[in-house]
Amino acid sequence: MEPHELAHRIARLGLEKKGKQIVLIDLRGLTGVTDFFVIISADSDPQIKAISEHITKELRNEKIHLYHKEGFQSLKWVLLDFVDVVVHIFRNETREYYGLERLWGDAKMEFVVDEQKR
């Protein structure tokens, strides 16, 4: 699966667990670390855990394996590293504090919304 497709797949999986304010940040040409960030907000620690476990499980079933994960001790910011796509799942206040969108303000951003709620 191409990185852009994977980023969209992860965004849809985040929506399935009621993730909010989902944005894909295209980092190609800006850094060699990864191609995309997917940023997802959640309202609670259990929701962060549910979103991250859902993404990991569903992608594992599709033979896409997690390279690295961080943040499960405090559940304020969970990072899932799929190499070409890095997922950041934040509590709302933690996302605002770190402001990844501001740090990567020159990158192309795509906002993902739940079409069923439109």
C-alpha positions in Angstrom: 0.0 0.0 0.0 1.4 3.4 -0.9 2.0 5.9 1.9 -0.8 8.2 0.9 -3.3 5.3 0.7 -2.0 4.1 4.1 -2.5 7.5 5.6 -6.1 7.6 4.4 -6.7 4.1 5.6 -5.5 5.1 9.1 -7.7 8.2 9.1 -10.8 6.1 8.3 -9.8 3.7 11.1 -9.6 6.6 13.4 -13.0 7.8 12.4 -14.4 4.3 13.2 -13.5 4.9 16.8 -14.8 8.5 16.9 -11.5 10.2 16.5 -11.8 13.9 15.9 -10.0 16.7 14.0 -8.1 14.2 11.8 -5.5 15.8 9.6 -3.0 14.2 7.2 0.3 16.1 6.9 2.3 15.5 3.7 5.9 15.6 4.6 7.4 14.3 1.4 10.1 16.6 0.3 10.3 18.3 3.7 12.0 15.5 5.8 13.4 12.1 5.3 11.9 10.8 8.5 8.5 9.8 7.2 6.1 10.6 4.3 3.0 11.4 6.3 1.8 12.3 9.8 -1.8 11.4 10.6 -2.9 13.4 13.6 -6.1 12.4 15.5 -7.7 13.9 18.6 -9.5 12.0 21.3 -11.6 13.1 24.3 -10.3 10.5 26.9 -7.5 8.1 27.7 -9.7 5.1 27.0 -10.6 6.5 23.6 -6.9 7.1 22.7 -6.3 3.4 23.7 -9.2 2.2 21.6 -8.2 4.2 18.5 -4.6 3.1 18.7 -5.5 -0.6 19.3 -8.0 -0.5 16.5 -5.6 0.9 14.0 -2.8 -1.5 15.0 -5.1 -4.6 14.9 -6.8 -3.7 11.6 -3.5 -3.0 9.8 -1.9 -6.1 11.3 -4.8 -8.1 9.7 -3.9 -6.4 6.4 -0.2 -7.5 6.8 0.9 -3.9 7.7 3.0 -4.1 10.8 3.8 -1.5 13.4 7.4 -0.7 13.6 7.4 1.3 16.9 4.9 2.7 19.5 5.2 5.1 22.3 3.0 6.8 24.9 0.9 4.0 26.3 2.0 4.7 29.9 0.3 8.1 30.1 -2.1 8.0 27.1 -1.9 11.7 26.5 -0.1 11.3 23.2 0.3 7.9 21.6 2.7 7.6 18.6 2.3 4.7 16.1 5.2 4.4 13.7 4.4 2.5 10.4 7.7 3.9 8.9 6.2 5.8 5.9 3.3 7.0 8.0 3.5 8.1 11.7 0.3 8.4 13.6 -0.1 10.8 16.5 -3.2 10.3 18.7 -3.6 13.2 21.2 -5.8 14.3 24.0 -7.2 17.6 22.9 -5.2 19.7 25.3 -2.0 17.9 24.5 -2.5 18.4 20.8 -3.0 22.1 21.3 0.1 22.4 23.5 2.5 20.7 21.1 1.0 22.2 17.9 2.4 19.8 15.3 0.3 21.5 12.7 2.1 24.8 13.5 5.5 23.2 13.5 4.9 21.8 10.0 2.9 24.8 8.7 4.6 24.7 5.3 3.5 21.2 4.6 0.4 20.3 2.6 -2.5 19.4 5.0 -5.6 17.4 4.3 -8.5 17.4 6.8 -10.5 14.2 7.0 -14.1 14.4 8.1 -16.8 11.7 8.7 -19.0 11.9 5.6 -21.9 10.4 7.5 -22.0 13.5 9.8 -22.1 16.0 7.0 
